Amino acid sequence: MEILVCVKRVPDTAENEFELNSAGNDLDRDDLVYSVNEWDNYAVEEAIQIIDKVGGNVTVITVGDDESEEVLRREMAMGANDGILLCDDAFDGSDGKGIASILKAEIEKGSYDLVMTGAQADEGAGQIGGMVAAMLGMPYASLVNKIEIGDDKIIVGREIEGGNQEMNEMQLPCVISIQTGINEPRYVGIRGIRKVAKVDIPVKGAGDLGVDPESIGEAGAKTKRVDYFVPDMGEGAEMLEGSTDEIIEKLIERLKAKGGL
């Protein structure tokens, strides 16, 4: 089985104190510590576990700058077989549709049975997997937290509203987005990192992919971020004291006073 996993280099929330840039439309990213997107890490682990069972190959792919290569090598040290870096100045400023178009162009050049993404990345839109599937004309399932592999199909479990589980049978090839908690990503040691340190990772730009630069990047973006801000801190919570009936009465009074009732 040939599996492609889309990964992304994102700011590490555990290692950074975030501030906004001077334009107020993004984070100040100059001194941030980066790591692989958490959801993507679960997707890579799941792909590796599938290959361990049925055989095949796991390729990790990312759209980013030169420094994004470290994310690919980290996932290859984890157990992925190959990596592909999609890097071009023309990609800068791409919105979700632009990123999906770039990935789609490379995916079509391969022969993959399964394409996997994390459920979401740092901006939280959760849209890349669905867009890629639509562009490729493949079946798609999001928030997948269970996978069973068949000969030419898979059965996936999805986390849905109310904590319920939904099971779907999907024909291969297909695209799925992985939810955290589906597995426990393995530890990546120094030996694994050293092992892949000199492995050749192909770098492909717009020309290699046959993508029109005007359809991607800032020029092709249909969605642009116009503001990025930290909400103002509100007043502290008020603790109501007394018996249950007294607390209920006080709560109703405050809701009426604030227009809630």
Phi and psi in degrees as GROMACS dihedral restraints (atoms count N, CA, C in turn):
[ dihedral_restraints ]
;  ai    aj    ak    al  type     phi  dphi    fc
    3     4     5     6     1  -101.3    20    10
    4     5     6     7     1   119.9    20    10
    6     7     8     9     1  -120.3    20    10
    7     8     9    10     1   133.7    20    10
    9    10    11    12     1  -113.7    20    10
   10    11    12    13     1   129.5    20    10
   12    13    14    15     1  -118.9    20    10
   13    14    15    16     1   124.0    20    10
   15    16    17    18     1   -86.5    20    10
   16    17    18    19     1   125.7    20    10
   18    19    20    21     1  -126.9    20    10
   19    20    21    22     1   165.6    20    10
   21    22    23    24     1  -144.6    20    10
   22    23    24    25     1   142.9    20    10
   24    25    26    27     1   -88.1    20    10
   25    26    27    28     1   121.7    20    10
   27    28    29    30     1  -132.7    20    10
   28    29    30    31     1   160.9    20    10
   30    31    32    33     1   -62.8    20    10
   31    32    33    34     1   137.4    20    10
   33    34    35    36     1   -82.4    20    10
   34    35    36    37     1   112.4    20    10
   36    37    38    39     1   -67.3    20    10
   37    38    39    40     1   -22.3    20    10
   39    40    41    42     1   -81.8    20    10
   40    41    42    43     1   -15.9    20    10
   42    43    44    45     1  -113.3    20    10
   43    44    45    46     1    -0.4    20    10
   45    46    47    48     1  -126.1    20    10
   46    47    48    49     1   150.7    20    10
   48    49    50    51     1  -108.9    20    10
   49    50    51    52     1   116.3    20    10
   51    52    53    54     1   -87.2    20    10
   52    53    54    55     1   138.6    20    10
   54    55    56    57     1  -133.1    20    10
   55    56    57    58     1   155.1    20    10
   57    58    59    60     1   -85.1    20    10
   58    59    60    61     1   152.6    20    10
   60    61    62    63     1   -75.4    20    10
   61    62    63    64     1   172.7    20    10
   63    64    65    66     1   -64.7    20    10
   64    65    66    67     1   -27.0    20    10
   66    67    68    69     1   -80.0    20    10
   67    68    69    70     1   -16.2    20    10
   69    70    71    72     1    72.0    20    10
   70    71    72    73     1    23.3    20    10
   72    73    74    75     1  -122.2    20    10
   73    74    75    76     1    10.9    20    10
   75    76    77    78     1  -169.8    20    10
   76    77    78    79     1   174.4    20    10
   78    79    80    81     1   -75.3    20    10
   79    80    81    82     1   152.6    20    10
   81    82    83    84     1   -78.1    20    10
   82    83    84    85     1   106.7    20    10
   84    85    86    87     1   -98.9    20    10
   85    86    87    88     1     3.1    20    10
   87    88    89    90     1   -60.5    20    10
   88    89    90    91     1   -41.6    20    10
   90    91    92    93     1  -114.4    20    10
   91    92    93    94     1    22.3    20    10
   93    94    95    96     1   -78.7    20    10
   94    95    96    97     1   149.4    20    10
   96    97    98    99     1   -91.7    20    10
   97    98    99   100     1   132.0    20    10
   99   100   101   102     1  -113.2    20    10
  100   101   102   103     1   157.6    20    10
  102   103   104   105     1  -153.6    20    10
  103   104   105   106     1  -179.7    20    10
  105   106   107   108     1   -74.5    20    10
  106   107   108   109     1   142.7    20    10
  108   109   110   111     1   -57.1    20    10
  109   110   111   112     1   132.7    20    10
  111   112   113   114     1   -58.0    20    10
  112   113   114   115     1   -45.8    20    10
  114   115   116   117     1   -61.4    20    10
  115   116   117   118     1   -39.5    20    10
  117   118   119   120     1   -64.4    20    10
  118   119   120   121     1   -34.5    20    10
  120   121   122   123     1   -62.3    20    10
  121   122   123   124     1   -39.8    20    10
  123   124   125   126     1   -65.4    20    10
  124   125   126   127     1   -37.4    20    10
  126   127   128   129     1   -64.1    20    10
  127   128   129   130     1   -42.5    20    10
  129   130   131   132     1   -64.5    20    10
  130   131   132   133     1   -44.3    20    10
  132   133   134   135     1   -58.7    20    10
  133   134   135   136     1   -42.9    20    10
  135   136   137   138     1   -65.4    20    10
  136   137   138   139     1   -40.4    20    10
  138   139   140   141     1   -61.5    20    10
  139   140   141   142     1   -42.7    20    10
  141   142   143   144     1   -63.6    20    10
  142   143   144   145     1   -41.7    20    10
  144   145   146   147     1   -63.9    20    10
  145   146   147   148     1   -37.6    20    10
  147   148   149   150     1   -63.8    20    10
  148   149   150   151     1   -45.8    20    10
  150   151   152   153     1   -64.8    20    10
  151   152   153   154     1   -35.4    20    10
  153   154   155   156     1   -60.8    20    10
  154   155   156   157     1   -30.8    20    10
  156   157   158   159     1   -85.4    20    10
  157   158   159   160     1   -44.4    20    10
  159   160   161   162     1  -112.7    20    10
  160   161   162   163     1    -9.1    20    10
  162   163   164   165     1    85.4    20    10
  163   164   165   166     1   159.2    20    10
  165   166   167   168     1   134.4    20    10
  166   167   168   169     1  -149.1    20    10
  168   169   170   171     1  -145.3    20    10
  169   170   171   172     1   138.6    20    10
  171   172   173   174     1  -113.6    20    10
  172   173   174   175     1   124.4    20    10
  174   175   176   177     1  -114.8    20    10
  175   176   177   178     1   132.8    20    10
  177   178   179   180     1  -105.9    20    10
  178   179   180   181     1   143.2    20    10
  180   181   182   183     1  -137.9    20    10
  181   182   183   184     1   144.4    20    10
  183   184   185   186     1  -144.3    20    10
  184   185   186   187     1   150.2    20    10
  186   187   188   189     1  -104.4    20    10
  187   188   189   190     1   119.4    20    10
  189   190   191   192     1  -176.9    20    10
  190   191   192   193     1  -164.7    20    10
  192   193   194   195     1   -94.2    20    10
  193   194   195   196     1  -172.0    20    10
  195   196   197   198     1   -58.4    20    10
  196   197   198   199     1   -34.7    20    10
  198   199   200   201     1   -71.0    20    10
  199   200   201   202     1   -15.1    20    10
  201   202   203   204     1   -69.2    20    10
  202   203   204   205     1   -13.7    20    10
  204   205   206   207     1   -60.4    20    10
  205   206   207   208     1   -30.4    20    10
  207   208   209   210     1   -64.3    20    10
  208   209   210   211     1   -32.3    20    10
  210   211   212   213     1   -67.2    20    10
  211   212   213   214     1   -42.5    20    10
  213   214   215   216     1   -62.3    20    10
  214   215   216   217     1   -43.6    20    10
  216   217   218   219     1   -66.7    20    10
  217   218   219   220     1   -34.8    20    10
  219   220   221   222     1   -64.1    20    10
  220   221   222   223     1   -41.9    20    10
  222   223   224   225     1   -73.4    20    10
  223   224   225   226     1   -28.6    20    10
  225   226   227   228     1   -71.7    20    10
  226   227   228   229     1   -35.3    20    10
  228   229   230   231     1   -65.6    20    10
  229   230   231   232     1   -27.4    20    10
  231   232   233   234     1   -72.3    20    10
  232   233   234   235     1   -28.9    20    10
  234   235   236   237     1   145.8    20    10
  235   236   237   238     1    -6.4    20    10
  237   238   239   240     1   -66.5    20    10
  238   239   240   241     1   147.4    20    10
  240   241   242   243     1   -82.9    20    10
  241   242   243   244     1   -40.4    20    10
  243   244   245   246     1  -137.6    20    10
  244   245   246   247     1   162.4    20    10
  246   247   248   249     1  -136.4    20    10
  247   248   249   250     1   150.5    20    10
  249   250   251   252     1  -135.2    20    10
  250   251   252   253     1   126.2    20    10
  252   253   254   255     1  -106.6    20    10
  253   254   255   256     1   121.1    20    10
  255   256   257   258     1  -100.1    20    10
  256   257   258   259     1   106.8    20    10
  258   259   260   261     1  -139.1    20    10
  259   260   261   262     1   124.8    20    10
  261   262   263   264     1  -166.6    20    10
  262   263   264   265     1   140.2    20    10
  264   265   266   267     1   -57.9    20    10
  265   266   267   268     1   -27.2    20    10
  267   268   269   270     1   -65.7    20    10
  268   269   270   271     1   -19.1    20    10
  270   271   272   273     1   -81.1    20    10
  271   272   273   274     1   -16.7    20    10
  273   274   275   276     1   -60.6    20    10
  274   275   276   277     1   134.6    20    10
  276   277   278   279     1    84.2    20    10
  277   278   279   280     1     6.9    20    10
  279   280   281   282     1   -65.2    20    10
  280   281   282   283     1   139.6    20    10
  282   283   284   285     1   -87.5    20    10
  283   284   285   286     1  -171.9    20    10
  285   286   287   288     1   -57.4    20    10
  286   287   288   289     1   -43.0    20    10
  288   289   290   291     1   -64.0    20    10
  289   290   291   292     1   -37.7    20    10
  291   292   293   294     1   -65.2    20    10
  292   293   294   295     1   -45.0    20    10
  294   295   296   297     1   -61.9    20    10
  295   296   297   298     1   -43.4    20    10
  297   298   299   300     1   -63.0    20    10
  298   299   300   301     1   -38.0    20    10
  300   301   302   303     1   -65.3    20    10
  301   302   303   304     1   -39.0    20    10
  303   304   305   306     1   -65.2    20    10
  304   305   306   307     1   -46.2    20    10
  306   307   308   309     1   -63.7    20    10
  307   308   309   310     1   -43.6    20    10
  309   310   311   312     1   -57.7    20    10
  310   311   312   313     1   -41.3    20    10
  312   313   314   315     1   -62.1    20    10
  313   314   315   316     1   -38.7    20    10
  315   316   317   318     1   -77.2    20    10
  316   317   318   319     1   -39.3    20    10
  318   319   320   321     1   -59.9    20    10
  319   320   321   322     1   -38.8    20    10
  321   322   323   324     1   -64.3    20    10
  322   323   324   325     1   -21.0    20    10
  324   325   326   327     1   -80.7    20    10
  325   326   327   328     1   -13.3    20    10
  327   328   329   330     1  -105.7    20    10
  328   329   330   331     1  -168.9    20    10
  330   331   332   333     1  -137.2    20    10
  331   332   333   334     1    83.2    20    10
  333   334   335   336     1  -103.4    20    10
  334   335   336   337     1   136.7    20    10
  336   337   338   339     1   -81.6    20    10
  337   338   339   340     1   -31.0    20    10
  339   340   341   342     1  -145.1    20    10
  340   341   342   343     1   129.7    20    10
  342   343   344   345     1  -112.9    20    10
  343   344   345   346     1   128.9    20    10
  345   346   347   348     1  -124.2    20    10
  346   347   348   349     1   143.2    20    10
  348   349   350   351     1  -133.3    20    10
  349   350   351   352     1   167.0    20    10
  351   352   353   354     1   -75.0    20    10
  352   353   354   355     1   159.2    20    10
  354   355   356   357     1   -61.8    20    10
  355   356   357   358     1   -31.9    20    10
  357   358   359   360     1  -161.7    20    10
  358   359   360   361     1   167.1    20    10
  360   361   362   363     1  -121.4    20    10
  361   362   363   364     1  -156.1    20    10
  363   364   365   366     1   -66.7    20    10
  364   365   366   367     1   -26.5    20    10
  366   367   368   369     1   -90.8    20    10
  367   368   369   370     1    -4.7    20    10
  369   370   371   372     1    73.8    20    10
  370   371   372   373     1    10.8    20    10
  372   373   374   375     1   -74.6    20    10
  373   374   375   376     1   -28.7    20    10
  375   376   377   378     1    60.0    20    10
  376   377   378   379     1    38.1    20    10
  378   379   380   381     1  -112.2    20    10
  379   380   381   382     1   -17.1    20    10
  381   382   383   384     1   -64.3    20    10
  382   383   384   385     1   -46.5    20    10
  384   385   386   387     1   -57.4    20    10
  385   386   387   388     1   -47.3    20    10
  387   388   389   390     1   -64.5    20    10
  388   389   390   391     1   -39.3    20    10
  390   391   392   393     1   -66.4    20    10
  391   392   393   394     1   -43.9    20    10
  393   394   395   396     1   -60.6    20    10
  394   395   396   397     1   -44.8    20    10
  396   397   398   399     1   -60.5    20    10
  397   398   399   400     1   -44.0    20    10
  399   400   401   402     1   -63.7    20    10
  400   401   402   403     1   -42.1    20    10
  402   403   404   405     1   -66.4    20    10
  403   404   405   406     1   -33.7    20    10
  405   406   407   408     1   -87.2    20    10
  406   407   408   409     1   -11.0    20    10
  408   409   410   411     1    69.5    20    10
  409   410   411   412     1    34.5    20    10
  411   412   413   414     1  -108.7    20    10
  412   413   414   415     1   155.0    20    10
  414   415   416   417     1   -61.8    20    10
  415   416   417   418     1   154.0    20    10
  417   418   419   420     1  -143.3    20    10
  418   419   420   421     1   140.7    20    10
  420   421   422   423     1  -136.6    20    10
  421   422   423   424     1   135.8    20    10
  423   424   425   426     1  -107.4    20    10
  424   425   426   427     1   164.3    20    10
  426   427   428   429     1    53.2    20    10
  427   428   429   430     1    42.6    20    10
  429   430   431   432     1   -76.7    20    10
  430   431   432   433     1   127.8    20    10
  432   433   434   435     1  -126.4    20    10
  433   434   435   436     1    13.0    20    10
  435   436   437   438     1  -159.2    20    10
  436   437   438   439     1   137.3    20    10
  438   439   440   441     1  -136.6    20    10
  439   440   441   442     1   132.1    20    10
  441   442   443   444     1  -123.5    20    10
  442   443   444   445     1   127.4    20    10
  444   445   446   447     1   -95.5    20    10
  445   446   447   448     1   131.0    20    10
  447   448   449   450     1  -113.1    20    10
  448   449   450   451     1  -168.0    20    10
  450   451   452   453     1   -68.7    20    10
  451   452   453   454     1   -53.4    20    10
  453   454   455   456     1  -129.2    20    10
  454   455   456   457     1    22.0    20    10
  456   457   458   459     1  -153.3    20    10
  457   458   459   460     1   165.7    20    10
  459   460   461   462     1  -133.0    20    10
  460   461   462   463     1   154.4    20    10
  462   463   464   465     1  -111.4    20    10
  463   464   465   466     1   124.9    20    10
  465   466   467   468     1  -119.7    20    10
  466   467   468   469     1   141.7    20    10
  468   469   470   471     1   -99.6    20    10
  469   470   471   472     1   137.3    20    10
  471   472   473   474     1  -121.5    20    10
  472   473   474   475     1   139.7    20    10
  474   475   476   477     1   -81.6    20    10
  475   476   477   478     1   120.0    20    10
  477   478   479   480     1  -123.0    20    10
  478   479   480   481     1   179.7    20    10
  480   481   482   483     1   -55.9    20    10
  481   482   483   484     1   142.7    20    10
  483   484   485   486     1    80.7    20    10
  484   485   486   487     1    11.1    20    10
  486   487   488   489     1    76.3    20    10
  487   488   489   490     1    12.3    20    10
  489   490   491   492     1   -81.1    20    10
  490   491   492   493     1   159.7    20    10
  492   493   494   495     1  -114.6    20    10
  493   494   495   496     1   132.1    20    10
  495   496   497   498     1  -116.2    20    10
  496   497   498   499     1   130.0    20    10
  498   499   500   501     1  -107.7    20    10
  499   500   501   502     1   133.0    20    10
  501   502   503   504     1  -132.0    20    10
  502   503   504   505     1   139.8    20    10
  504   505   506   507     1   -98.2    20    10
  505   506   507   508     1   129.6    20    10
  507   508   509   510     1  -128.4    20    10
  508   509   510   511     1   137.5    20    10
  510   511   512   513     1   -78.6    20    10
  511   512   513   514     1   142.5    20    10
  513   514   515   516     1   -87.5    20    10
  514   515   516   517     1   145.9    20    10
  516   517   518   519     1   -78.2    20    10
  517   518   519   520     1   154.3    20    10
  519   520   521   522     1  -152.7    20    10
  520   521   522   523     1   173.9    20    10
  522   523   524   525     1  -121.7    20    10
  523   524   525   526     1   134.7    20    10
  525   526   527   528     1  -135.9    20    10
  526   527   528   529     1   147.7    20    10
  528   529   530   531     1  -108.7    20    10
  529   530   531   532     1   130.9    20    10
  531   532   533   534     1   -96.3    20    10
  532   533   534   535     1   134.7    20    10
  534   535   536   537     1   -90.4    20    10
  535   536   537   538     1   149.3    20    10
  537   538   539   540     1   -63.5    20    10
  538   539   540   541     1   151.8    20    10
  540   541   542   543     1    92.8    20    10
  541   542   543   544     1    -5.4    20    10
  543   544   545   546     1   -67.4    20    10
  544   545   546   547     1   -23.7    20    10
  546   547   548   549     1  -157.8    20    10
  547   548   549   550     1  -168.7    20    10
  549   550   551   552     1  -123.3    20    10
  550   551   552   553     1   101.2    20    10
  552   553   554   555     1   -55.1    20    10
  553   554   555   556     1   136.9    20    10
  555   556   557   558     1   -73.2    20    10
  556   557   558   559     1   156.4    20    10
  558   559   560   561     1   -73.5    20    10
  559   560   561   562     1   138.7    20    10
  561   562   563   564     1  -105.5    20    10
  562   563   564   565     1   115.8    20    10
  564   565   566   567     1   -93.2    20    10
  565   566   567   568     1   169.2    20    10
  567   568   569   570     1   -60.6    20    10
  568   569   570   571     1   -37.6    20    10
  570   571   572   573     1   -60.6    20    10
  571   572   573   574     1   -42.8    20    10
  573   574   575   576     1   -65.0    20    10
  574   575   576   577     1   -38.9    20    10
  576   577   578   579     1   -65.7    20    10
  577   578   579   580     1   -41.5    20    10
  579   580   581   582     1   -66.1    20    10
  580   581   582   583     1   -35.0    20    10
  582   583   584   585     1   -61.2    20    10
  583   584   585   586     1   -35.2    20    10
  585   586   587   588     1  -103.5    20    10
  586   587   588   589     1     5.9    20    10
  588   589   590   591     1   -59.8    20    10
  589   590   591   592     1   -32.5    20    10
  591   592   593   594     1  -110.8    20    10
  592   593   594   595     1     9.7    20    10
  594   595   596   597     1   -67.7    20    10
  595   596   597   598     1   135.2    20    10
  597   598   599   600     1   -72.6    20    10
  598   599   600   601     1   127.2    20    10
  600   601   602   603     1  -116.2    20    10
  601   602   603   604     1   113.9    20    10
  603   604   605   606     1   -63.5    20    10
  604   605   606   607     1   140.9    20    10
  606   607   608   609     1  -115.0    20    10
  607   608   609   610     1   126.5    20    10
  609   610   611   612     1  -125.4    20    10
  610   611   612   613     1   138.6    20    10
  612   613   614   615     1  -110.4    20    10
  613   614   615   616     1  -172.3    20    10
  615   616   617   618     1   -58.1    20    10
  616   617   618   619     1   -39.9    20    10
  618   619   620   621     1   -65.2    20    10
  619   620   621   622     1   -38.9    20    10
  621   622   623   624     1   -65.6    20    10
  622   623   624   625     1   -33.6    20    10
  624   625   626   627     1   -87.5    20    10
  625   626   627   628     1   -14.1    20    10
  627   628   629   630     1    73.0    20    10
  628   629   630   631     1    31.8    20    10
  630   631   632   633     1  -100.7    20    10
  631   632   633   634     1   132.8    20    10
  633   634   635   636     1   -70.9    20    10
  634   635   636   637     1   118.0    20    10
  636   637   638   639     1   -56.5    20    10
  637   638   639   640     1   -26.5    20    10
  639   640   641   642     1   -74.3    20    10
  640   641   642   643     1   -15.2    20    10
  642   643   644   645     1   -94.0    20    10
  643   644   645   646     1    -5.9    20    10
  645   646   647   648     1  -130.1    20    10
  646   647   648   649     1  -171.1    20    10
  648   649   650   651     1    62.9    20    10
  649   650   651   652     1  -164.2    20    10
  651   652   653   654     1   -63.9    20    10
  652   653   654   655     1   -34.4    20    10
  654   655   656   657     1   -64.8    20    10
  655   656   657   658     1   -35.0    20    10
  657   658   659   660     1   -98.4    20    10
  658   659   660   661     1    -0.3    20    10
  660   661   662   663     1   -70.2    20    10
  661   662   663   664     1   126.4    20    10
  663   664   665   666     1   -90.7    20    10
  664   665   666   667     1   -17.0    20    10
  666   667   668   669     1  -122.2    20    10
  667   668   669   670     1   128.3    20    10
  669   670   671   672     1  -129.4    20    10
  670   671   672   673     1   136.6    20    10
  672   673   674   675     1   -77.1    20    10
  673   674   675   676     1   125.1    20    10
  675   676   677   678     1  -107.1    20    10
  676   677   678   679     1   -16.9    20    10
  678   679   680   681     1  -154.4    20    10
  679   680   681   682     1   151.5    20    10
  681   682   683   684     1  -152.7    20    10
  682   683   684   685     1   114.2    20    10
  684   685   686   687     1  -147.3    20    10
  685   686   687   688     1   160.5    20    10
  687   688   689   690     1   -95.6    20    10
  688   689   690   691     1   123.5    20    10
  690   691   692   693     1   -59.3    20    10
  691   692   693   694     1   145.7    20    10
  693   694   695   696     1   -63.7    20    10
  694   695   696   697     1   142.7    20    10
  696   697   698   699     1   -72.2    20    10
  697   698   699   700     1   131.7    20    10
  699   700   701   702     1   -87.0    20    10
  700   701   702   703     1  -178.4    20    10
  702   703   704   705     1   -71.2    20    10
  703   704   705   706     1   157.7    20    10
  705   706   707   708     1   -67.8    20    10
  706   707   708   709     1   161.6    20    10
  708   709   710   711     1   -71.3    20    10
  709   710   711   712     1   149.7    20    10
  711   712   713   714     1  -106.2    20    10
  712   713   714   715     1   128.0    20    10
  714   715   716   717     1   -93.5    20    10
  715   716   717   718     1   122.5    20    10
  717   718   719   720     1   -89.2    20    10
  718   719   720   721     1   133.8    20    10
  720   721   722   723     1  -119.2    20    10
  721   722   723   724     1   160.0    20    10
  723   724   725   726     1   124.7    20    10
  724   725   726   727     1  -170.2    20    10
  726   727   728   729     1   -72.4    20    10
  727   728   729   730     1   170.7    20    10
  729   730   731   732     1   -57.3    20    10
  730   731   732   733     1   -45.3    20    10
  732   733   734   735     1   -65.0    20    10
  733   734   735   736     1   -38.3    20    10
  735   736   737   738     1   -66.9    20    10
  736   737   738   739     1   -41.6    20    10
  738   739   740   741     1   -64.2    20    10
  739   740   741   742     1   -41.6    20    10
  741   742   743   744     1   -61.7    20    10
  742   743   744   745     1   -43.3    20    10
  744   745   746   747     1   -64.1    20    10
  745   746   747   748     1   -43.6    20    10
  747   748   749   750     1   -64.0    20    10
  748   749   750   751     1   -39.8    20    10
  750   751   752   753     1   -63.6    20    10
  751   752   753   754     1   -44.2    20    10
  753   754   755   756     1   -61.9    20    10
  754   755   756   757     1   -41.1    20    10
  756   757   758   759     1   -61.2    20    10
  757   758   759   760     1   -43.2    20    10
  759   760   761   762     1   -69.8    20    10
  760   761   762   763     1   -37.4    20    10
  762   763   764   765     1   -64.4    20    10
  763   764   765   766     1   -39.8    20    10
  765   766   767   768     1   -65.3    20    10
  766   767   768   769     1   -42.0    20    10
  768   769   770   771     1   -63.8    20    10
  769   770   771   772     1   -31.8    20    10
  771   772   773   774     1   -98.0    20    10
  772   773   774   775     1     7.8    20    10
  774   775   776   777     1    81.8    20    10
  775   776   777   778     1    12.6    20    10
  777   778   779   780     1   -79.2    20    10
  778   779   780   781     1   -18.3    20    10
